[in-house]
Amino acid sequence: FCNCNNIKELPGSIKNLNKLEILYLKNNNLTELNNSITCLSSLTILDITSNNIISFPSSFGNLTSLERLYCGQNKFETIPDSFSKLSSLFYIWCDKDKKSIFDFLKQYINFRYFY
């Protein structure tokens, strides 16, 4: 858990945690997720709620094991097309005004829960 630690950026060395399955980064001061996070091939749950993230890395779709994404209370306006590769993703929690950003994914991914 790295919640509420005033983290401003992820270290590049996070890419070495290739067996990491759950990453909680809630309530920090992240403005972006660097490409290193997309090397976490075993990641199934990512919580980036309550940060200041304005964009996702273009290679975010490399997180093919990702099942749950909690991304509410951030500042992103778009998501990269690579999200369509997240075939394991079945749960997204985002702000109501951001739901339309994820609409295009419905043609690629079978969501069970979308909030």
Backbone bond lengths (Angstrom), bond angles and torsions (degrees), N, CA, C in turn:
res aa  C-N    CA-C-N  psi(-1)  N-CA   C-N-CA  omega(-1)  CA-C   N-CA-C  phi
1 F - - - 1.447 - - 1.516 109.83 -
2 C 1.307 116.28 128.38 1.465 122.14 176.03 1.522 109.17 -123.77
3 N 1.305 116.51 35.85 1.456 121.82 -179.84 1.522 110.80 -76.19
4 C 1.323 115.47 144.11 1.469 122.96 171.48 1.523 112.82 56.17
5 N 1.308 117.78 43.56 1.461 121.15 -178.81 1.521 113.15 -115.20
6 N 1.320 116.51 9.27 1.459 120.89 178.52 1.534 112.27 59.53
7 I 1.322 116.78 32.18 1.461 121.94 178.42 1.526 108.83 -70.41
8 K 1.317 117.24 130.55 1.458 121.90 -178.86 1.527 112.61 -102.40
9 E 1.316 116.15 -26.99 1.463 119.46 175.82 1.521 109.22 -154.38
10 L 1.315 114.69 153.40 1.460 119.93 178.66 1.522 109.82 -84.20
11 P 1.305 117.37 139.77 1.467 118.58 177.41 1.530 110.14 -70.27
12 G 1.297 116.55 146.48 1.465 120.88 178.01 1.513 112.51 -59.85
13 S 1.321 116.03 -26.86 1.469 120.39 -178.35 1.530 112.75 -69.39
14 I 1.323 118.08 -7.50 1.470 119.90 178.58 1.532 110.14 -60.65
15 K 1.316 116.80 -25.26 1.468 120.48 -179.73 1.522 112.69 -62.74
16 N 1.320 117.65 -18.07 1.459 121.45 179.85 1.529 113.09 -79.89
17 L 1.317 117.01 -6.47 1.464 121.05 -179.30 1.527 109.83 -91.14
18 N 1.317 116.70 56.00 1.457 120.96 -172.49 1.525 114.98 -68.99
19 K 1.312 118.82 -8.40 1.468 120.98 175.94 1.531 112.17 -102.50
20 L 1.333 116.34 0.52 1.464 121.62 179.67 1.524 110.00 -65.02
21 E 1.323 116.82 127.80 1.458 121.13 -177.85 1.518 113.38 -105.97
22 I 1.317 118.28 -29.37 1.465 122.14 -176.33 1.521 108.73 -131.57
23 L 1.329 115.79 131.28 1.457 120.46 179.26 1.525 109.14 -135.83
24 Y 1.318 115.16 115.63 1.466 122.30 177.59 1.516 108.97 -105.41
25 L 1.319 115.86 116.01 1.462 121.88 179.10 1.530 110.86 -123.86
26 K 1.297 116.23 28.35 1.462 123.08 -176.20 1.529 111.46 -66.03
27 N 1.328 115.48 145.57 1.474 122.84 174.11 1.520 113.31 58.52
28 N 1.305 116.11 53.49 1.458 121.71 173.29 1.527 107.68 -122.16
29 N 1.293 117.59 -161.65 1.470 121.85 178.87 1.524 111.73 -121.15
30 L 1.311 116.39 36.59 1.461 120.85 178.31 1.527 109.89 -69.05
31 T 1.318 116.73 135.71 1.460 120.60 174.06 1.522 111.55 -108.37
32 E 1.321 115.84 -17.06 1.461 120.33 176.89 1.523 109.82 -153.91
33 L 1.299 114.23 161.46 1.465 121.41 171.69 1.515 105.58 -108.12
34 N 1.311 117.28 119.36 1.461 118.15 -178.78 1.530 110.63 -77.39
35 N 1.304 116.33 168.44 1.468 121.86 -176.64 1.516 113.41 -61.19
36 S 1.321 118.00 -20.49 1.469 120.57 -179.40 1.521 111.94 -58.85
37 I 1.317 116.65 -32.76 1.470 119.83 -177.93 1.530 110.88 -65.64
38 T 1.314 116.96 -25.49 1.465 119.33 -177.60 1.525 113.03 -76.92
39 C 1.317 116.61 -1.32 1.472 121.40 175.47 1.529 111.82 -90.31
40 L 1.321 117.24 -2.57 1.472 121.14 -177.84 1.529 108.95 -82.75
41 S 1.299 115.96 76.60 1.464 122.12 -171.43 1.528 114.71 -65.68
42 S 1.327 118.43 -18.05 1.469 121.22 179.86 1.518 112.85 -98.57
43 L 1.328 117.71 0.48 1.465 121.54 -175.36 1.524 111.26 -65.12
44 T 1.327 116.92 123.37 1.461 121.26 178.65 1.525 112.40 -110.46
45 I 1.328 117.72 -27.64 1.466 121.79 179.96 1.522 108.86 -130.50
46 L 1.338 115.58 128.40 1.458 121.51 176.25 1.518 108.43 -130.72
47 D 1.322 116.07 122.38 1.463 121.65 177.63 1.522 108.50 -116.70
48 I 1.322 115.90 108.63 1.461 121.82 178.19 1.535 110.36 -117.21
49 T 1.311 116.61 22.79 1.459 122.59 -179.13 1.526 111.48 -58.38
50 S 1.306 115.58 146.01 1.473 123.68 173.38 1.519 112.87 60.20
51 N 1.315 115.05 55.19 1.457 122.51 171.09 1.526 106.54 -124.98
52 N 1.294 117.39 -158.68 1.463 122.39 177.04 1.520 110.48 -127.06
53 I 1.317 115.67 36.50 1.462 121.43 -174.63 1.527 109.99 -68.40
54 I 1.323 115.05 125.57 1.464 119.93 -179.83 1.523 112.73 -103.25
55 S 1.337 116.84 -14.87 1.464 118.95 178.44 1.524 111.35 -158.04
56 F 1.307 114.03 158.06 1.462 122.60 174.01 1.527 107.46 -103.28
57 P 1.330 117.75 151.13 1.471 118.20 175.74 1.531 109.99 -64.34
58 S 1.314 116.08 147.66 1.471 120.04 -178.37 1.521 111.84 -61.61
59 S 1.323 117.00 -24.31 1.471 121.33 -179.07 1.533 112.67 -93.84
60 F 1.327 117.61 18.20 1.464 121.29 -178.22 1.529 111.72 -56.27
61 G 1.302 117.09 -29.03 1.465 122.05 178.92 1.519 114.00 -64.19
62 N 1.314 117.84 -10.08 1.467 120.98 176.45 1.523 111.99 -69.95
63 L 1.316 117.29 -13.10 1.470 121.19 179.69 1.529 109.40 -82.70
64 T 1.307 116.27 62.08 1.467 121.69 -172.30 1.526 114.39 -67.94
65 S 1.326 118.53 -13.43 1.466 120.97 176.37 1.520 112.20 -90.64
66 L 1.336 117.01 -6.32 1.465 121.17 -176.31 1.522 110.96 -63.41
67 E 1.324 116.11 124.41 1.459 122.38 179.95 1.519 112.39 -108.41
68 R 1.328 116.41 -35.42 1.468 121.22 -176.84 1.518 110.10 -129.56
69 L 1.338 114.86 131.68 1.455 121.34 177.85 1.516 108.75 -128.62
70 Y 1.302 115.80 119.62 1.463 122.92 176.20 1.524 106.37 -108.21
71 C 1.328 116.80 109.70 1.463 119.12 -172.73 1.522 113.12 -134.50
72 G 1.309 117.99 21.48 1.459 121.33 179.14 1.521 112.51 -68.82
73 Q 1.307 114.97 160.95 1.458 123.14 176.61 1.526 112.40 59.72
74 N 1.323 114.38 51.01 1.459 122.95 174.05 1.525 107.82 -131.28
75 K 1.316 117.10 -176.97 1.465 120.82 -173.11 1.522 114.32 -116.69
76 F 1.331 118.49 13.91 1.461 119.75 -178.57 1.527 110.34 -70.09
77 E 1.317 115.00 148.02 1.466 121.60 179.83 1.521 111.79 -114.69
78 T 1.322 116.20 -18.61 1.457 121.10 179.82 1.532 108.70 -142.07
79 I 1.313 114.44 165.68 1.465 120.33 172.71 1.522 107.25 -129.14
80 P 1.324 117.23 149.71 1.468 119.01 -178.83 1.530 112.02 -70.28
81 D 1.312 115.54 153.67 1.469 121.37 178.47 1.521 112.06 -58.76
82 S 1.327 116.98 -24.21 1.465 120.14 -177.96 1.526 112.40 -63.51
83 F 1.335 117.91 -14.94 1.469 120.43 175.25 1.524 110.94 -55.90
84 S 1.316 117.10 -27.02 1.468 120.55 -178.95 1.527 112.24 -65.25
85 K 1.319 118.14 -13.74 1.470 122.26 178.19 1.524 112.56 -86.27
86 L 1.313 117.51 -4.90 1.474 121.35 -176.44 1.522 109.76 -81.40
87 S 1.298 116.44 67.59 1.465 121.98 -172.86 1.529 113.72 -67.58
88 S 1.318 118.42 -19.19 1.471 121.15 178.89 1.520 112.14 -88.56
89 L 1.323 117.21 -11.63 1.460 121.75 -175.81 1.522 110.46 -68.82
90 F 1.339 116.56 123.27 1.464 119.10 177.61 1.519 112.53 -129.22
91 Y 1.313 118.53 -4.10 1.467 121.12 -178.01 1.519 108.96 -139.45
92 I 1.326 115.39 122.88 1.460 121.36 173.62 1.518 107.99 -127.74
93 W 1.329 115.30 129.49 1.456 120.34 172.26 1.515 107.43 -114.75
94 C 1.346 115.47 119.24 1.456 120.53 179.26 1.523 108.53 -143.37
95 D 1.312 116.21 174.05 1.455 120.88 177.25 1.525 109.73 -69.17
96 K 1.325 116.81 149.63 1.458 120.84 -178.92 1.520 112.49 -56.50
97 D 1.321 116.97 -37.84 1.459 119.58 -178.33 1.529 112.93 -74.89
98 K 1.321 117.68 -6.33 1.465 121.59 179.18 1.538 112.13 -101.82
99 K 1.314 117.76 -8.13 1.465 120.03 -175.28 1.521 112.82 -57.20
100 S 1.312 116.99 -36.27 1.463 119.28 -178.10 1.528 111.65 -63.73
101 I 1.323 117.46 -25.93 1.462 121.72 178.52 1.529 110.52 -62.26
102 F 1.328 116.02 -32.12 1.459 121.18 -175.63 1.534 112.96 -92.94
103 D 1.314 117.84 -3.95 1.464 120.69 -175.36 1.526 113.53 -55.12
104 F 1.330 117.90 -39.11 1.460 119.64 -176.62 1.526 112.05 -63.29
105 L 1.326 117.10 -21.03 1.468 120.25 -178.68 1.521 112.78 -69.84
106 K 1.308 116.95 -23.17 1.465 120.28 -176.50 1.520 112.16 -60.13
107 Q 1.308 117.74 -23.51 1.468 119.87 178.07 1.526 112.18 -79.46
108 Y 1.327 117.02 -14.21 1.458 121.53 -178.47 1.528 113.49 -110.45
109 I 1.314 115.59 -31.77 1.460 120.83 -170.42 1.519 109.35 -124.07
110 N 1.322 116.68 138.82 1.451 121.80 178.52 1.531 109.52 -94.02
111 F 1.326 116.56 90.61 1.460 121.22 179.83 1.512 111.01 -70.80
112 R 1.298 115.25 139.57 1.447 119.81 169.69 1.511 109.93 -100.34
113 Y 1.320 116.97 -34.11 1.456 121.85 -179.39 1.516 109.31 -134.95
114 F 1.314 114.67 133.89 1.457 121.11 -178.42 1.515 107.56 -148.07
115 Y 1.293 117.33 110.24 1.468 120.85 -177.40 1.492 111.54 -122.55
